[in-house]
Amino acid sequence: MDYLKHTLWPLIKVKGVHLWWTIKYGGRKNIPPELIFGQMEKSMKRFSENIEQAFRHLPADLSDHEKGEVINLMGLAKELEEKMKELEPKDKGN
């Protein structure tokens, strides 16, 4: 059951949303970039929040190397959010 929930469901959900957008907007090329970037931004925010929550609830017996990996992931998430914000105004101006 966990395999279906964590492996297949995200794929089915993404493909379903893409199919819905394709039908709604009359083709793949007609899907507004603002919609796609908005969804990506929401996803990045959820990812950042999940990483922060995981860091708060780390076990006390975790090695420094593993803690460093989590901190690196948090930094990467912040970097990706900043890159998304840099890309967004360019698309809105066109």
C-alpha positions as CSV (number, residue, x, y, z in Angstrom):
1,M,0.0,0.0,0.0
2,D,2.9,2.4,0.8
3,Y,4.4,1.7,-2.6
4,L,1.2,2.8,-4.3
5,K,0.9,5.8,-2.0
6,H,4.4,7.1,-2.3
7,T,5.5,5.9,-5.8
8,L,2.6,5.6,-8.1
9,W,0.2,8.3,-6.7
10,P,2.5,11.3,-7.3
11,L,3.1,10.2,-10.9
12,I,-0.6,9.7,-11.5
13,K,-1.5,13.0,-9.9
14,V,1.0,15.0,-11.9
15,K,0.0,13.4,-15.2
16,G,-3.7,14.0,-14.3
17,V,-3.2,17.7,-13.6
18,H,-1.1,18.1,-16.8
19,L,-3.9,16.4,-18.8
20,W,-6.5,18.6,-17.1
21,W,-4.5,21.8,-18.0
22,T,-4.0,20.5,-21.5
23,I,-7.7,20.0,-22.0
24,K,-8.7,23.2,-20.2
25,Y,-6.3,25.5,-22.2
26,G,-6.6,23.7,-25.5
27,G,-3.1,22.3,-25.9
28,R,0.2,22.0,-24.1
29,K,1.6,25.2,-25.6
30,N,-1.4,27.2,-24.4
31,I,-0.9,26.5,-20.7
32,P,0.0,29.9,-19.1
33,P,3.6,30.0,-17.7
34,E,2.3,31.9,-14.6
35,L,0.2,28.8,-13.7
36,I,3.2,26.5,-14.0
37,F,5.5,28.8,-12.1
38,G,2.9,29.3,-9.4
39,Q,2.6,25.6,-8.9
40,M,6.3,25.2,-8.8
41,E,6.6,28.0,-6.3
42,K,4.0,26.3,-4.0
43,S,5.8,23.0,-4.3
44,M,9.1,24.6,-3.3
45,K,7.5,26.3,-0.3
46,R,6.0,23.0,0.9
47,F,9.4,21.3,0.3
48,S,11.2,24.0,2.4
49,E,8.6,23.7,5.2
50,N,9.0,19.9,5.2
51,I,12.8,20.1,5.4
52,E,12.6,22.6,8.3
53,Q,10.1,20.4,10.1
54,A,12.4,17.4,9.6
55,F,15.3,19.3,11.0
56,R,13.3,20.3,14.1
57,H,12.5,16.6,14.8
58,L,15.9,15.1,14.2
59,P,16.8,12.4,16.7
60,A,19.5,13.4,19.2
61,D,21.8,10.5,18.3
62,L,22.2,11.6,14.7
63,S,25.8,12.0,13.5
64,D,27.2,15.4,12.5
65,H,27.5,14.3,8.9
66,E,23.8,13.5,8.7
67,K,22.9,16.8,10.3
68,G,25.1,18.5,7.8
69,E,23.3,16.8,4.9
70,V,19.9,18.1,6.2
71,I,21.4,21.6,6.6
72,N,22.8,21.4,3.0
73,L,19.3,20.4,1.8
74,M,17.8,23.4,3.6
75,G,20.3,25.7,1.9
76,L,19.6,24.1,-1.5
77,A,15.8,24.6,-1.0
78,K,16.4,28.3,-0.2
79,E,18.6,28.7,-3.3
80,L,16.0,27.1,-5.5
81,E,13.3,29.4,-4.1
82,E,15.5,32.4,-4.9
83,K,16.1,31.2,-8.4
84,M,12.4,30.8,-8.9
85,K,11.8,34.4,-7.8
86,E,14.5,35.6,-10.2
87,L,12.8,33.8,-13.1
88,E,9.2,34.9,-12.3
89,P,9.5,38.7,-13.1
90,K,11.1,38.0,-16.5
91,D,8.1,36.0,-17.5
92,K,5.6,38.5,-16.2
93,G,7.2,41.3,-18.2
94,N,6.8,39.5,-21.5
